[in-house]
Amino acid sequence: RVVDMPVEKQDVQASILLSVSKKRLKRAVKRNRVRRQLREAYRMHKHQRLQILTDKQQQLAIAFIYLSDELTASAEIEEKMKSLLARISEKLV
């Protein structure tokens, strides 16, 4: 799940929050793994979206909330991240 909100007076174009619930993944090792996967997927696909924000002179706060009870492959997380970022881009245009 993703939640985005426009903000003002921020140094960067987009700030992110990654949330992995302790209720869903009990072990810290698993939660940290999911956070690393989310962070890497965002890093790989953020450039086009940041360019749109720069062109429109907007800033966003984006929250990525992991809702699954089990671990997911990095490739699947990357595909979902692409679609989430595309959906955010559509709202900006």
Steps between C-alpha positions, in 0.01 A plus 500: 500500500619850429384832641628828360447855616622830357714701741658842492835644603699180475865472395448191282241426229370181664545356846402140567386298798521120502268315737515126571271395781633299794156345523539345153872409503612411852873465440705819466725327246203450266370855551846642425526285186168632371607860575824446307305355206256793500780756527691341211191476279422868564860600428494317165181669374484843662686709240217552250255594776745743659545669162123555477499651850792728412327620183180579690691639801313278744607298803345175617502289813448135404426212740546141384315257727578128469179301559600139432548239773783327315826587328487589131760467226691816412388482136134501604553793737676687220208445261249621758718802577502589129121489485461701822739770379323509162170554680651788700636651176155485338354696789766769455445548126 
